[in-house]
Amino acid sequence: MVIVALLIVGGAVSFFALNPPLKQTGTTSTTNTVDTTIAQTTCPSLSPVKDVQINSTTYDAVTEFALPSNQSGPNAITVAPDGSVWFTENGLPGIGHLYANGTLNEYALPFTYSPDSGLCDTLTYDWGVALWNGSAWAVDEDSGQIIGVNPSTGAITNITLSSEVSPYTLAVGPDNRLYFTQFNEGPKIGRVSPGNDSIQYLKLPGNSSWSSAYVLFQNSTTGYVLSINTFLRYPNAANSLIYSFNPELQNPVFQQVGGNVSLNEPSSIAVGEGGIWLTEHSGSGLAFFNTTSSKWTMFPTSLVPYVPVTLTYFDVANASAVWFNEHYGNKIGVIYDNGGRLTEYGVDNPPITNFTSVLEGVNTLTVGLGDGRLWFTQWTAGVVGFVNTSYSPPFSISPTGSAGASPTVSLAPGGSANLQLQVVGHSSDNLSVQFSDNEQGDGTPQNITFTPSLTSITQLNGSQPLSISISAASVTPPGNYFAAVTVNNGLVLVSIYVTIDVTG
């Protein structure tokens, strides 16, 4: 796996990648023992719990469960058919199983620990989890294994991969094979057949600088792979590519999708209504590829005051809605109405206000969708939580006199135009008004200026008109831009997307 870290130097943001150590060669085997050497000598020993009831805290749409140990390091998460969730625990290390009523079971797994991690909640890096063939599976990046536990019997199965493969994310294919992406050994994905655990590697286009980051399936004949070039950084147009393939074929052909668009280091993909959504992990937004028109649109998130980027990380789609997390924004977001609206939920109450708290106490990383809940994990806080997807915010923003599609504003470089909106609903808290757009990857407006009639709304009770003057500097390149006009009370943020047509 590649862990993206952030270094702030003189007000500027620099991203760099940390690569896992090389792997050892091995064979497929079965065991029920756990190596706890590192945990016993450098970290408190964490014992897995069985049928423990843990308490929850709920505010607005968010419910959070604090795990028995805040050093368990919850990370990758997937939703089971019954609505419960399975998640990896980097500090146990192992897998947790949590029900929405708060019942928790944990299973220790024989991971190979990272002696140089220095963090008790990071003994392993487990970014992949899946339910397959009667077991819950997680990746062990340090030893190049995929490890499963049968919750009925407690039996543990190790699938050892080829030398130097570093497994990352997992997905169950429509052919009932377990697919995994990987770093270190060139551009390829692997798939494991049920029954005999035989492994087939499928090579992607590209040279040794490319790796696979994410795989998912639209239907029985169409899958997608996100491939990234670990040596090229944004805004290089060749730093990431999407491929489609037919999982039914024994040796599928990988076809490029979306062209060589410049993306802000995507880390996840989801298939939604009309196209493909990608998170842009070194920025503040999502990219959408319309598979009918073959056009890309970049949707900004709202911004936070304590760091220049929100770092969208993983996304999942459900028909016309795409849900995602914002690693540094400390929010769960959803874009819906065919890209017309954005709602975001802060996942810490009260809201955090500084970057240090994000890294040391929150670290919202992965998401899973199912049974009316968008689940998320907070690695460093030891928290698993969910957003109620049917929650309706108490206030909204829309064009004056209409609750319909997002508006379009036309203006020339050097010109301006007015936009009339209304904020409707109720809030006893003050609502602030803010703006972001897709001029650049971090969501910060550059040549386009937004001047609202109100920068805050006090105790909304009914309808409040909001007039916005939008100006484009004379150097603004002609084209269509997407902007988000956001109203928020600190924990709930609602936005309307506005198309700004700058004509030459």
C-alpha positions as CSV (number, residue, x, y, z in Angstrom):
1,M,0.0,0.0,0.0
2,V,1.1,3.6,-0.5
3,I,0.4,5.8,2.5
4,V,0.2,9.5,1.6
5,A,1.6,11.8,4.2
6,L,1.4,15.5,4.3
7,L,4.3,17.9,5.0
8,I,3.6,21.6,5.4
9,V,6.6,23.7,4.7
10,G,6.3,27.5,4.7
11,G,2.6,27.3,4.1
12,A,2.9,25.0,1.1
13,V,1.6,21.5,1.0
14,S,3.9,18.6,-0.1
15,F,2.7,15.0,-0.5
16,F,5.0,12.0,-0.4
17,A,4.5,8.3,-0.4
18,L,5.7,5.7,2.0
19,N,6.1,2.2,0.4
20,P,5.9,-1.1,2.3
21,P,8.9,-3.4,2.8
22,L,9.6,-6.2,0.3
23,K,7.8,-9.5,0.7
24,Q,9.0,-13.0,1.4
25,T,8.2,-16.1,-0.8
26,G,5.8,-18.7,0.7
27,T,3.1,-21.2,0.1
28,T,-0.6,-21.5,0.9
29,S,-1.2,-22.9,4.4
30,T,-3.7,-23.0,7.3
31,T,-2.9,-22.1,10.9
32,N,-4.6,-20.9,14.1
33,T,-1.7,-19.3,15.8
34,V,-1.0,-15.6,16.2
35,D,2.5,-14.1,16.4
36,T,2.4,-11.4,19.2
37,T,6.1,-10.8,19.6
38,I,6.0,-7.1,18.7
39,A,2.8,-6.4,20.5
40,Q,4.2,-8.0,23.7
41,T,7.5,-6.2,23.7
42,T,6.6,-2.7,22.4
43,C,2.8,-2.3,22.8
44,P,0.1,-3.2,25.2
45,S,-1.3,-6.6,24.3
46,L,-4.8,-6.3,22.8
47,S,-7.1,-9.2,23.4
48,P,-10.0,-9.8,21.0
49,V,-13.5,-9.4,22.6
50,K,-16.5,-11.6,22.0
51,D,-20.2,-10.4,22.2
52,V,-19.3,-7.2,23.9
53,Q,-21.9,-4.4,23.9
54,I,-20.3,-1.0,23.2
55,N,-22.0,2.3,23.6
56,S,-22.8,4.7,20.8
57,T,-23.0,8.5,20.5
58,T,-25.4,10.1,18.0
59,Y,-25.6,13.6,16.6
60,D,-27.4,14.8,13.5
61,A,-27.0,12.0,11.0
62,V,-23.9,10.5,12.6
63,T,-23.6,7.6,15.0
64,E,-20.2,6.6,16.4
65,F,-19.0,3.5,18.4
66,A,-15.8,3.8,20.4
67,L,-14.0,0.5,20.3
68,P,-12.8,-1.1,23.6
69,S,-9.2,0.0,22.8
70,N,-8.5,3.2,21.1
71,Q,-5.3,1.5,19.8
72,S,-7.1,-1.1,17.8
73,G,-6.6,1.0,14.6
74,P,-9.8,0.3,12.6
75,N,-9.4,0.8,8.9
76,A,-10.8,-1.1,5.9
77,I,-14.5,-1.7,6.2
78,T,-17.2,-3.6,4.3
79,V,-21.0,-4.1,4.9
80,A,-22.4,-7.6,5.3
81,P,-25.8,-8.6,3.8
82,D,-27.4,-8.3,7.3
83,G,-26.3,-4.7,7.7
84,S,-23.5,-5.4,10.1
85,V,-19.9,-4.4,9.2
86,W,-16.5,-6.1,9.2
87,F,-13.4,-4.0,9.5
88,T,-9.7,-4.6,9.8
89,E,-7.9,-3.6,13.1
90,N,-4.3,-2.6,12.5
91,G,-3.4,-2.6,16.2
92,L,-5.1,-5.8,17.3
93,P,-4.2,-6.9,14.7
94,G,-7.1,-8.7,13.1
95,I,-10.7,-8.2,12.1
96,G,-13.7,-6.8,13.9
97,H,-17.4,-7.5,13.4
98,L,-19.9,-4.8,14.6
99,Y,-23.6,-4.8,14.5
100,A,-25.7,-1.5,14.4
101,N,-26.9,-2.3,17.9
102,G,-23.3,-2.1,19.2
103,T,-22.5,-5.8,19.5
104,L,-18.8,-6.4,18.8
105,N,-16.8,-9.5,18.1
106,E,-13.0,-9.4,17.2
107,Y,-10.7,-12.0,15.7
108,A,-7.0,-11.9,16.0
109,L,-5.1,-12.9,12.8
110,P,-1.5,-14.0,12.3
111,F,-0.2,-10.9,10.7
112,T,3.5,-10.1,10.3
113,Y,4.1,-7.0,12.3
114,S,6.0,-3.9,11.2
115,P,8.8,-3.5,13.8
116,D,9.6,0.0,12.5
117,S,6.1,1.4,12.7
118,G,6.5,2.8,16.2
119,L,2.8,3.1,16.6
120,C,0.7,0.6,18.6
121,D,-2.4,1.2,16.4
122,T,-0.3,0.5,13.3
123,L,1.3,-2.9,13.8
124,T,0.0,-3.7,10.3
125,Y,-1.3,-1.9,7.3
126,D,-4.7,-3.5,6.5
127,W,-6.4,-1.7,3.7
128,G,-8.4,-4.5,2.2
129,V,-11.3,-6.5,3.7
130,A,-13.9,-8.7,2.0
131,L,-16.5,-11.4,2.8
132,W,-15.8,-14.4,0.6
133,N,-16.2,-18.2,0.6
134,G,-17.6,-18.3,4.2
135,S,-14.8,-16.2,5.8
136,A,-13.9,-12.6,6.5
137,W,-10.6,-11.7,4.7
138,A,-8.0,-9.1,5.2
139,V,-4.7,-8.3,3.6
140,D,-1.3,-8.6,5.3
141,E,0.9,-6.2,3.4
142,D,4.1,-6.9,5.3
143,S,4.2,-10.6,4.4
144,G,2.3,-10.6,1.1
145,Q,-0.7,-12.6,2.4
146,I,-4.5,-12.6,2.4
147,I,-5.8,-14.0,5.6
148,G,-9.3,-15.2,6.4
149,V,-11.2,-16.2,9.5
150,N,-14.3,-18.4,9.5
151,P,-16.5,-16.8,12.1
152,S,-18.4,-20.0,12.7
153,T,-15.4,-22.2,13.4
154,G,-12.6,-19.8,14.1
155,A,-10.4,-21.5,11.5
156,I,-7.8,-19.2,9.9
157,T,-6.6,-19.6,6.3
158,N,-3.5,-18.0,4.9
159,I,-3.2,-17.3,1.1
160,T,0.4,-16.5,0.5
161,L,1.1,-14.5,-2.7
162,S,4.1,-14.4,-5.0
163,S,7.4,-12.9,-3.9
164,E,7.3,-9.1,-3.2
165,V,3.6,-8.6,-3.9
166,S,2.1,-6.1,-1.5
167,P,-1.7,-6.6,-1.5
168,Y,-3.8,-3.5,-1.0
169,T,-7.6,-3.5,-1.6
170,L,-10.0,-6.5,-2.0
171,A,-13.1,-7.1,-4.0
172,V,-15.3,-10.1,-4.6
173,G,-16.0,-10.5,-8.4
174,P,-19.2,-11.6,-10.0
175,D,-17.4,-14.9,-10.9
176,N,-17.0,-15.5,-7.1
177,R,-13.3,-15.0,-7.2
178,L,-11.5,-12.8,-4.7
179,Y,-9.7,-10.0,-6.5
180,F,-6.8,-7.9,-5.0
181,T,-4.8,-4.9,-6.1
182,Q,-1.1,-4.7,-5.3
183,F,1.9,-2.5,-5.2
184,N,5.6,-3.3,-5.7
185,E,5.5,-5.8,-8.5
186,G,4.3,-3.9,-11.5
187,P,0.9,-3.2,-13.0
188,K,-1.3,-6.2,-12.3
189,I,-4.2,-7.5,-10.2
190,G,-4.7,-10.9,-8.8
191,R,-7.7,-13.2,-8.3
192,V,-8.1,-16.2,-6.1
193,S,-10.4,-19.1,-7.0
194,P,-12.7,-20.6,-4.3
195,G,-12.0,-24.1,-3.2
196,N,-8.4,-24.5,-4.0
197,D,-7.2,-20.9,-3.5
198,S,-5.3,-20.9,-6.8
199,I,-4.0,-17.5,-7.8
200,Q,-4.0,-16.0,-11.3
201,Y,-2.3,-12.7,-12.0
202,L,-3.7,-10.4,-14.7
203,K,-1.2,-8.0,-16.1
204,L,-2.3,-4.4,-16.8
205,P,-0.7,-2.1,-19.5
206,G,2.3,-0.2,-18.3
207,N,5.8,-0.6,-17.0
208,S,7.2,-1.4,-13.6
209,S,6.4,2.1,-12.3
210,W,2.7,1.4,-12.4
211,S,0.6,-0.4,-9.8
212,S,-3.0,-1.2,-9.2
213,A,-4.9,0.7,-6.6
214,Y,-8.6,-0.3,-6.8
215,V,-10.9,-2.8,-8.5
216,L,-14.7,-3.0,-8.6
217,F,-17.4,-4.5,-10.7
218,Q,-20.4,-2.9,-12.5
219,N,-22.0,-6.2,-13.5
220,S,-21.1,-9.8,-14.5
221,T,-19.2,-8.7,-17.6
222,T,-17.7,-5.3,-16.7
223,G,-15.1,-4.5,-14.1
224,Y,-12.9,-1.5,-13.6
225,V,-9.3,-1.1,-12.3
226,L,-7.6,2.1,-11.2
227,S,-3.9,2.0,-12.1
228,I,-1.5,4.6,-10.7
229,N,2.0,5.6,-11.6
230,T,3.9,5.9,-8.3
231,F,6.7,7.9,-9.8
232,L,4.6,10.6,-11.3
233,R,2.8,13.3,-9.3
234,Y,-0.1,15.6,-10.0
235,P,-0.7,17.5,-12.3
236,N,1.0,15.0,-14.7
237,A,-1.7,13.7,-17.0
238,A,-0.2,10.2,-17.0
239,N,-0.3,9.7,-13.2
240,S,-3.4,7.5,-13.3
241,L,-5.5,5.5,-15.7
242,I,-8.7,3.5,-15.6
243,Y,-9.2,0.2,-17.4
244,S,-12.3,-1.9,-18.0
245,F,-12.3,-5.7,-18.4
246,N,-14.5,-8.7,-18.6
247,P,-14.1,-10.9,-15.5
248,E,-15.8,-13.8,-17.2
249,L,-12.8,-14.3,-19.5
250,Q,-9.8,-16.4,-18.4
251,N,-7.4,-13.9,-19.9
252,P,-9.3,-10.6,-20.2
253,V,-8.1,-7.6,-22.3
254,F,-7.8,-4.3,-20.4
255,Q,-9.3,-1.3,-22.3
256,Q,-8.5,2.2,-21.2
257,V,-11.5,4.3,-20.1
258,G,-11.6,8.1,-19.9
259,G,-8.5,9.1,-21.8
260,N,-5.4,10.7,-20.4
261,V,-7.1,13.3,-18.2
262,S,-5.1,15.1,-15.5
263,L,-6.4,13.9,-12.2
264,N,-5.4,14.9,-8.7
265,E,-3.9,11.5,-7.6
266,P,-7.1,9.4,-7.5
267,S,-7.3,6.6,-4.9
268,S,-10.7,5.1,-5.4
269,I,-13.5,4.6,-8.0
270,A,-17.2,4.0,-7.8
271,V,-19.8,3.3,-10.6
272,G,-22.8,5.5,-10.3
273,E,-25.7,6.6,-12.4
274,G,-24.3,7.5,-15.8
275,G,-20.6,7.1,-15.2
276,I,-17.6,6.6,-13.0
277,W,-16.6,8.6,-9.9
278,L,-13.1,9.0,-8.7
279,T,-11.8,10.5,-5.5
280,E,-8.9,12.9,-5.9
281,H,-6.7,12.1,-2.9
282,S,-4.3,15.0,-3.2
283,G,-7.0,17.6,-3.5
284,S,-10.5,18.7,-2.5
285,G,-13.0,17.1,-4.9
286,L,-14.3,14.2,-7.0
287,A,-13.9,13.6,-10.7
288,F,-16.9,12.2,-12.7
289,F,-16.5,10.6,-16.1
290,N,-19.8,10.5,-18.1
291,T,-19.6,7.2,-20.0
292,T,-22.3,8.4,-22.5
293,S,-20.7,11.8,-23.4
294,S,-17.1,10.8,-22.6
295,K,-16.7,14.1,-20.7
296,W,-15.1,14.7,-17.3
297,T,-16.5,17.0,-14.6
298,M,-14.6,18.0,-11.5
299,F,-16.8,18.6,-8.4
300,P,-15.2,20.5,-5.5
301,T,-16.0,19.8,-1.8
302,S,-16.4,22.5,0.7
303,L,-13.2,23.7,2.2
304,V,-11.8,23.7,5.8
305,P,-9.8,26.6,7.3
306,Y,-7.0,24.6,8.9
307,V,-5.4,22.8,5.9
308,P,-5.4,23.6,2.1
309,V,-6.9,20.3,1.0
310,T,-9.7,18.0,2.2
311,L,-8.2,14.8,0.7
312,T,-11.1,12.8,-0.5
313,Y,-10.1,9.2,-0.2
314,F,-12.6,6.4,-0.8
315,D,-16.0,6.5,-2.5
316,V,-19.0,4.2,-3.0
317,A,-22.1,4.8,-5.1
318,N,-25.8,4.0,-4.8
319,A,-27.7,4.8,-8.0
320,S,-27.6,8.6,-8.3
321,A,-25.8,9.2,-5.0
322,V,-22.0,8.9,-4.5
323,W,-20.7,8.8,-0.9
324,F,-17.1,9.5,0.1
325,N,-14.9,10.5,3.0
326,E,-12.6,13.5,3.3
327,H,-9.5,12.4,5.1
328,Y,-8.3,15.9,6.2
329,G,-11.7,17.6,5.9
330,N,-13.0,15.2,8.6
331,K,-16.3,14.9,6.8
332,I,-18.5,12.3,5.0
333,G,-19.9,13.8,1.8
334,V,-22.6,12.8,-0.7
335,I,-23.1,14.2,-4.2
336,Y,-26.6,13.5,-5.5
337,D,-29.3,14.9,-7.9
338,N,-27.0,14.0,-10.9
339,G,-24.2,16.2,-9.5
340,G,-26.4,19.1,-8.6
341,R,-26.0,19.0,-4.8
342,L,-23.6,18.2,-2.1
343,T,-24.2,17.4,1.6
344,E,-21.4,16.9,4.1
345,Y,-21.5,15.7,7.7
346,G,-18.7,16.5,10.2
347,V,-17.8,13.3,12.0
348,D,-16.5,14.8,15.2
349,N,-18.7,16.7,17.7
350,P,-17.7,19.5,18.4
351,P,-16.0,20.0,15.0
352,I,-12.3,19.9,14.9
353,T,-10.5,23.1,14.1
354,N,-6.8,22.1,13.5
355,F,-4.8,19.8,11.4
356,T,-3.0,18.1,14.3
357,S,-6.3,16.8,15.7
358,V,-7.1,15.2,12.3
359,L,-3.9,13.1,12.3
360,E,-3.7,12.3,16.0
361,G,-7.3,11.8,16.9
362,V,-9.5,11.2,13.9
363,N,-8.0,10.0,10.6
364,T,-11.2,9.1,8.8
365,L,-10.1,6.8,6.1
366,T,-12.4,4.2,4.6
367,V,-16.1,3.8,3.9
368,G,-18.7,1.1,3.2
369,L,-22.3,1.5,2.1
370,G,-25.3,-0.8,2.9
371,D,-28.6,-1.1,4.7
372,G,-29.3,2.6,4.8
373,R,-25.9,3.5,6.4
374,L,-22.7,4.9,5.2
375,W,-20.1,3.3,7.5
376,F,-16.7,4.8,8.2
377,T,-13.6,4.1,10.3
378,Q,-11.4,6.5,12.3
379,W,-8.0,4.8,12.6
380,T,-6.3,6.9,15.3
381,A,-9.5,7.6,17.3
382,G,-10.4,3.9,17.5
383,V,-13.9,4.7,16.3
384,V,-16.3,3.0,13.8
385,G,-19.4,5.0,12.9
386,F,-22.1,5.5,10.3
387,V,-24.1,8.3,8.6
388,N,-27.8,7.6,8.3
389,T,-28.3,7.9,4.6
390,S,-32.1,8.8,5.0
391,Y,-31.3,11.8,7.2
392,S,-32.7,15.1,5.9
393,P,-30.8,18.2,6.9
394,P,-32.9,20.9,8.6
395,F,-31.9,23.5,6.0
396,S,-31.2,23.6,2.3
397,I,-30.1,26.0,-0.4
398,S,-31.6,26.4,-3.9
399,P,-32.3,28.9,-6.7
400,T,-34.8,31.5,-5.7
401,G,-38.3,30.2,-6.3
402,S,-37.2,26.8,-7.3
403,A,-35.9,23.6,-5.8
404,G,-34.8,22.2,-9.1
405,A,-31.5,21.6,-10.9
406,S,-28.4,23.6,-10.2
407,P,-28.2,27.0,-11.9
408,T,-25.9,28.3,-14.6
409,V,-24.3,31.7,-14.7
410,S,-22.7,33.2,-17.8
411,L,-20.2,36.0,-17.9
412,A,-17.2,37.1,-19.9
413,P,-13.6,37.4,-18.6
414,G,-13.4,40.6,-16.7
415,G,-17.2,40.6,-16.2
416,S,-19.6,39.7,-13.4
417,A,-23.1,38.4,-13.0
418,N,-25.6,38.0,-10.1
419,L,-27.0,34.7,-8.7
420,Q,-30.2,34.7,-6.6
421,L,-30.5,31.8,-4.1
422,Q,-32.5,31.1,-1.0
423,V,-31.7,29.3,2.2
424,V,-34.8,27.5,3.6
425,G,-35.4,25.6,6.8
426,H,-34.5,26.0,10.5
427,S,-31.4,26.4,12.5
428,S,-30.8,27.8,16.0
429,D,-27.1,27.9,15.2
430,N,-25.5,30.6,13.0
431,L,-25.0,29.5,9.4
432,S,-21.9,30.5,7.5
433,V,-21.6,31.0,3.8
434,Q,-18.6,29.8,1.9
435,F,-17.4,29.0,-1.7
436,S,-15.2,26.6,-3.5
437,D,-14.7,25.8,-7.2
438,N,-12.8,23.5,-9.6
439,E,-10.3,26.0,-11.0
440,Q,-7.5,24.2,-9.3
441,G,-7.2,20.9,-7.5
442,D,-7.4,22.2,-3.9
443,G,-10.9,23.7,-4.4
444,T,-9.8,27.3,-3.7
445,P,-11.2,29.9,-6.1
446,Q,-8.4,31.6,-8.1
447,N,-9.7,33.9,-10.9
448,I,-13.4,33.7,-10.0
449,T,-14.6,35.8,-7.1
450,F,-17.8,35.3,-5.0
451,T,-19.3,38.2,-3.1
452,P,-22.4,37.3,-1.1
453,S,-25.0,39.6,0.3
454,L,-24.6,37.7,3.6
455,T,-21.6,35.9,5.0
456,S,-23.6,34.4,7.8
457,I,-27.3,33.8,8.7
458,T,-28.4,34.1,12.3
459,Q,-31.1,31.7,13.5
460,L,-32.7,30.6,10.3
461,N,-36.5,30.2,10.6
462,G,-38.2,29.9,7.2
463,S,-36.6,31.4,4.1
464,Q,-33.6,33.7,3.7
465,P,-32.7,35.2,0.3
466,L,-29.0,35.1,-0.6
467,S,-27.6,37.2,-3.5
468,I,-24.2,36.4,-4.8
469,S,-22.1,38.5,-7.2
470,I,-19.8,36.3,-9.3
471,S,-16.9,37.9,-11.1
472,A,-14.2,36.5,-13.4
473,A,-10.8,38.1,-13.7
474,S,-9.8,39.2,-17.2
475,V,-7.2,36.4,-17.2
476,T,-9.8,33.7,-16.6
477,P,-9.6,31.1,-19.4
478,P,-12.9,30.6,-21.2
479,G,-14.8,27.4,-20.3
480,N,-17.2,25.9,-17.9
481,Y,-16.4,25.8,-14.2
482,F,-18.2,24.2,-11.3
483,A,-18.6,26.0,-8.0
484,A,-20.1,25.0,-4.7
485,V,-22.1,27.5,-2.7
486,T,-22.1,26.1,0.9
487,V,-24.2,26.9,3.9
488,N,-23.1,25.2,7.2
489,N,-23.6,25.1,10.9
490,G,-20.3,23.5,11.6
491,L,-21.5,19.9,11.5
492,V,-23.9,19.8,8.6
493,L,-22.9,21.4,5.3
494,V,-25.3,21.7,2.4
495,S,-24.1,23.0,-1.0
496,I,-25.6,23.7,-4.4
497,Y,-23.3,23.3,-7.4
498,V,-23.3,26.2,-9.9
499,T,-22.1,26.1,-13.4
500,I,-20.1,29.2,-14.3
501,D,-19.9,29.6,-18.1
502,V,-17.0,32.0,-18.9
503,T,-17.3,32.9,-22.5
504,G,-14.4,34.2,-24.6
